[in-house]
Amino acid sequence: MTLVSTEEVVKGEVAFRVKYFGDVSHLYAVGEPPSDSGFFAEAR
């Protein structure tokens, strides 16, 4: 899960802030392990 928020500090200019990136704590909270699905295969 990734959460991005915006804020307008200067009128007409928007700044983006990443509050968290790739968070899986919601899975751990219910006892579900994170999946490796979508990962690249290991190079040989």
N, C-alpha and C positions, 0 to 999 in steps of 0.2 A: 504494500500500500504506500502510496506517495501522496503527500499533501503539499500543494503549492498555493500560496495566497498572494494577493496583490495589495498594493497600497499606493495612493497618489499623494506623494509628499509635496511635489511641485505641480501646480495646476497644469493638466495636459500631459504629464509624464507619469508613467506607471512603473513601479519597481516590483519585480517578482521575488518572492522568498520561498525557499524550500524548507518546510518545517520538519519533514522527515521523508526519507527516500528508501524504498525497498523494505519497509518495516513489516515483519511477520509476527509481531507479538500477539495479534488477534488469533493466530493459529495456535501458538503455544498456550494461550489462555484456555482453550478448549481441548487441549491434549492432542492436537493434530500436528504432525511433523511437516515442515515445509517440503515441497516437492522439488525434485531436480528437473522436472519437465521443462523443456525449452532451453536447457543448458547446451552448450556446444560439447560434442564428444571429445574425449581426451585425445591429444595428438600422440601418435605412436612413433 
